[in-house]
Amino acid sequence: MMEDNRRLQDREAGGFNSSTHLGILIRSLAVWFALIAAEILHGIARGIILVPHVGEFRSNQIGVFTGSVIILAIALLSIRWINASGTAVLLSVGGLWLVLTLTFEIVFGRCVVGASWERISADFNLLKGGLLPIGMLILLLSPLLAGKIRGTSR
């Protein structure tokens, strides 16, 4: 009972104790792996279905929006399990997902796909039609949005 009160006070203060912190971190990482797996499958599906009809660049643009829906859906389904609450904690989860995803995108793009820096940066250039920054913003904010919708944010 006392532990529950302390945890509630920590959450209301926007922080969390170390045992809760570790649990949130581990669950956030698990959900991130699910996000990446879903996004890889999403990318494969886009390559098979969309690229032949609209080309790779347009497919990537469309993929930002369909991928954002996937990210928000996973965040909505998992946010209570992650057990994060409070704006600062939820944004921290989103920040973790953002850093991991950007790292994955760059390493995967360079090392697996063999994409040039120009090719990778094109997806991030809003002025040239690259919409990935919008997707990354949604990724960052998805735990907070999910928390607000699911009632875990204060």
C-alpha positions as CSV (number, residue, x, y, z in Angstrom):
1,M,0.0,0.0,0.0
2,M,2.8,2.4,0.9
3,E,4.7,1.5,-2.3
4,D,1.5,2.3,-4.3
5,N,1.3,5.7,-2.6
6,R,4.9,6.4,-3.3
7,R,4.6,5.4,-6.9
8,L,1.5,7.6,-7.3
9,Q,3.3,10.5,-5.8
10,D,6.3,9.9,-8.1
11,R,4.0,9.9,-11.1
12,E,2.1,13.0,-10.0
13,A,5.5,14.8,-9.7
14,G,6.3,13.7,-13.2
15,G,9.1,11.3,-12.2
16,F,9.4,7.8,-11.2
17,N,11.5,5.7,-8.9
18,S,14.3,3.5,-10.1
19,S,12.4,0.2,-10.1
20,T,9.6,1.7,-12.1
21,H,12.1,3.4,-14.4
22,L,13.8,0.1,-15.3
23,G,10.4,-1.5,-16.0
24,I,9.3,1.3,-18.2
25,L,12.6,1.2,-20.0
26,I,12.4,-2.5,-20.7
27,R,8.8,-2.4,-21.8
28,S,9.5,0.6,-24.0
29,L,12.3,-1.2,-25.7
30,A,10.1,-4.3,-26.2
31,V,7.4,-2.1,-27.8
32,W,10.1,-0.4,-30.0
33,F,11.1,-3.8,-31.3
34,A,7.5,-4.4,-32.2
35,L,7.3,-1.0,-33.9
36,I,10.4,-1.7,-36.0
37,A,9.1,-5.2,-36.9
38,A,5.8,-3.6,-38.0
39,E,7.6,-0.9,-39.9
40,I,9.8,-3.4,-41.7
41,L,6.7,-5.4,-42.8
42,H,5.1,-2.1,-43.8
43,G,8.1,-1.3,-45.9
44,I,8.0,-4.7,-47.6
45,A,4.3,-4.3,-48.3
46,R,4.9,-0.8,-49.8
47,G,7.6,-2.2,-52.0
48,I,5.4,-4.9,-53.3
49,I,2.1,-3.0,-53.6
50,L,2.9,0.7,-54.0
51,V,6.3,1.1,-55.6
52,P,5.4,-0.5,-58.9
53,H,2.4,1.9,-59.2
54,V,3.6,5.2,-57.8
55,G,7.4,4.9,-57.6
56,E,9.7,4.7,-54.6
57,F,9.7,8.4,-53.6
58,R,5.9,8.8,-53.7
59,S,5.6,5.4,-51.9
60,N,7.8,6.7,-49.2
61,Q,5.6,9.8,-48.8
62,I,2.5,7.7,-48.6
63,G,4.3,5.4,-46.2
64,V,4.9,8.2,-43.7
65,F,1.2,8.5,-43.2
66,T,0.3,4.8,-43.2
67,G,3.4,4.2,-40.9
68,S,2.2,6.9,-38.6
69,V,-1.2,5.1,-38.2
70,I,0.7,1.9,-37.4
71,I,2.8,3.6,-34.8
72,L,-0.2,5.3,-33.2
73,A,-2.1,2.0,-33.1
74,I,0.8,0.2,-31.5
75,A,1.3,3.0,-29.0
76,L,-2.4,2.9,-28.1
77,L,-2.4,-0.8,-27.6
78,S,0.8,-0.8,-25.5
79,I,0.8,2.4,-23.5
80,R,-0.9,0.9,-20.4
81,W,1.4,-2.1,-20.5
82,I,4.5,0.2,-20.7
83,N,3.1,1.7,-17.5
84,A,4.4,5.2,-18.2
85,S,2.4,8.2,-17.2
86,G,2.9,11.9,-16.9
87,T,3.9,14.2,-19.8
88,A,7.7,14.0,-19.1
89,V,7.8,10.3,-18.9
90,L,5.7,9.7,-21.9
91,L,7.8,12.2,-23.9
92,S,10.9,10.3,-22.7
93,V,9.5,7.1,-24.0
94,G,8.9,8.9,-27.4
95,G,12.4,10.3,-27.3
96,L,13.8,6.9,-26.8
97,W,11.8,5.5,-29.7
98,L,12.9,8.4,-31.8
99,V,16.7,8.0,-31.1
100,L,16.5,4.3,-31.6
101,T,14.5,4.6,-34.8
102,L,16.8,7.3,-36.3
103,T,19.8,5.2,-35.5
104,F,18.1,2.1,-37.0
105,E,17.1,4.1,-40.2
106,I,20.6,5.3,-40.8
107,V,22.5,2.1,-39.9
108,F,20.0,0.0,-41.9
109,G,20.0,2.4,-44.8
110,R,23.8,2.6,-45.0
111,C,24.9,-0.9,-44.1
112,V,22.1,-3.1,-45.3
113,V,20.5,-1.2,-48.2
114,G,23.7,0.5,-49.2
115,A,22.0,3.9,-49.5
116,S,24.0,7.0,-50.0
117,W,23.9,9.9,-47.5
118,E,22.1,11.8,-50.2
119,R,19.4,9.1,-50.5
120,I,18.9,9.0,-46.7
121,S,18.8,12.7,-46.3
122,A,16.3,13.1,-49.2
123,D,13.6,11.4,-47.0
124,F,14.3,14.1,-44.3
125,N,14.2,17.1,-46.6
126,L,10.7,18.7,-46.3
127,L,11.6,21.3,-48.9
128,K,12.1,18.5,-51.5
129,G,9.0,16.5,-50.5
130,G,10.6,14.2,-47.9
131,L,8.1,13.7,-45.2
132,L,10.0,11.6,-42.8
133,P,10.3,14.4,-40.2
134,I,6.6,14.4,-39.9
135,G,6.7,10.6,-39.2
136,M,9.4,11.1,-36.6
137,L,7.4,13.8,-34.9
138,I,4.4,11.5,-34.7
139,L,6.7,8.8,-33.3
140,L,8.0,11.2,-30.7
141,L,4.6,12.3,-29.6
142,S,2.8,8.9,-30.0
143,P,3.3,7.8,-26.4
144,L,1.9,11.1,-25.1
145,L,-1.0,11.0,-27.6
146,A,-1.8,7.4,-26.6
147,G,-1.5,8.3,-22.9
148,K,-4.0,11.2,-23.3
149,I,-6.4,9.0,-25.2
150,R,-6.0,6.0,-22.9
151,G,-6.0,8.1,-19.8
152,T,-2.5,7.4,-18.5
153,S,-1.3,11.0,-19.0
154,R,-1.8,13.8,-16.4
